[in-house]
Amino acid sequence: ATWLVTGVQLEVGPVATPFEHRSFGDELRRCKRYYNRFTSGSAYTRFADGQVQSSNQAEFTFQHPVTMRAAPTYGSGGALTAWTENTLKAISSMALNDPNVNNCVLTATVSGCTRGYAIDFIANNDATAYIEFISEF
């Protein structure tokens, strides 16, 4: 009841062209134009560095591994937090600020931070935490 097929190339028009063989790496880069996911894999993985903008706001810059096809949206899962001044800081909300095809800034609402300090966006003791960028629509 199941038919699996691979290695098929569809052609437009009456003349077939030579089969196009792409490497796994090339296919992966093409896929990452539409979707990229940063997954922790360990308890306190750092996803991005940033800077505290005010006592309750921080900005984290994410560099996309390949140029995306359009400015992405984002999604996240698992326990995420921020680390600054040798303390974990809770994140209460997040939003993308000025997303584009090469990078984006994630603005997070945090509390009890000192303006101008460095801050890390990390998994909060969660090896399954992630942040993803989606550009498929």
Secondary structure, DSSP 8 states (H G I E B T S, - for coil): ------S----SSSS--------HHHHHHHHHTTEEEEE--STT-EEEEEEEEETTEEEEEEE-SS--SS--EEEEES-EEEEETTEEE-EEEEEEES--SSEEEEEEEESS--TT-EEEEEESS-TT-EEEEE---
